[in-house]
Amino acid sequence: MLATVKCLGVYISACSSFKCSYDHVKLKFHRALNCFILSKSFSELISIELVKAYCLPLLLYAVESTVPDKQDVRMIDRCIDVVVR
């Protein structure tokens, strides 16, 4: 397990090159999705708007300022695919 440091909500891993960890982001996304949205009985349209307003910002926080590798991008895509299904 790599050592990580949290700085402004972004987890930076101890590597030879700059690398961020996105595992905590995935956990926060699924927690918000399960607890706040899927546990309630909303219509599909309301559920989609709630996901866009509350869950996607948790998943995409600081992605534009960091450099995710292909594996991290696939993880983010899989999280979004779960919501679409």
C-alpha positions in Angstrom: 0.0 0.0 0.0 1.4 3.4 -1.0 1.5 6.2 1.5 -0.8 9.0 0.6 -1.2 12.6 1.7 -4.4 14.6 1.6 -4.0 18.1 0.3 -7.1 20.3 -0.4 -9.2 17.1 -0.7 -6.9 15.4 -3.2 -5.0 12.3 -2.1 -1.4 12.3 -3.5 0.4 9.0 -3.6 4.0 8.5 -2.8 5.5 7.5 -6.1 8.5 8.4 -8.3 6.2 10.5 -10.4 3.1 12.6 -9.6 0.1 10.3 -9.0 -3.2 10.9 -7.3 -5.4 8.3 -5.6 -9.1 8.2 -6.6 -10.3 5.4 -4.3 -11.8 7.7 -1.8 -13.7 9.5 -4.6 -15.2 6.3 -5.7 -16.3 5.5 -2.1 -17.9 9.0 -1.6 -19.7 8.7 -4.9 -21.2 5.3 -4.1 -22.1 6.3 -0.6 -24.0 9.4 -1.8 -25.6 7.4 -4.6 -26.8 4.6 -2.3 -27.8 6.6 0.8 -29.4 9.7 -0.6 -30.7 8.8 -4.1 -31.3 5.1 -4.6 -32.8 4.5 -1.1 -35.6 6.9 -1.8 -38.4 6.4 -4.3 -38.1 9.3 -6.7 -39.1 9.4 -10.4 -36.4 8.7 -12.9 -36.1 12.3 -14.0 -35.7 13.6 -10.4 -33.1 10.8 -9.7 -31.1 11.8 -12.7 -31.1 15.5 -11.7 -30.0 14.5 -8.1 -27.2 12.4 -9.4 -26.0 15.3 -11.6 -26.3 17.8 -8.7 -24.9 15.7 -5.8 -23.0 12.6 -7.0 -21.1 13.7 -10.1 -19.4 16.6 -8.4 -18.1 14.2 -5.7 -16.8 11.9 -8.5 -15.2 14.6 -10.6 -13.7 16.8 -7.9 -10.2 18.1 -8.9 -10.0 15.7 -11.9 -9.3 18.6 -14.2 -6.3 19.8 -12.1 -4.8 16.3 -11.7 -3.6 13.9 -14.3 -5.6 10.6 -14.0 -4.1 7.6 -15.8 -6.1 5.3 -18.1 -7.1 3.0 -15.2 -8.5 5.9 -13.2 -10.5 7.2 -16.2 -11.9 3.7 -16.6 -12.9 3.6 -12.9 -14.7 6.9 -13.3 -16.5 5.6 -16.5 -17.6 2.5 -14.7 -19.1 4.6 -11.8 -21.1 6.6 -14.3 -22.2 3.4 -16.1 -23.6 2.1 -12.8 -25.8 5.1 -12.5 -27.0 4.9 -16.1 -28.0 1.3 -15.7 
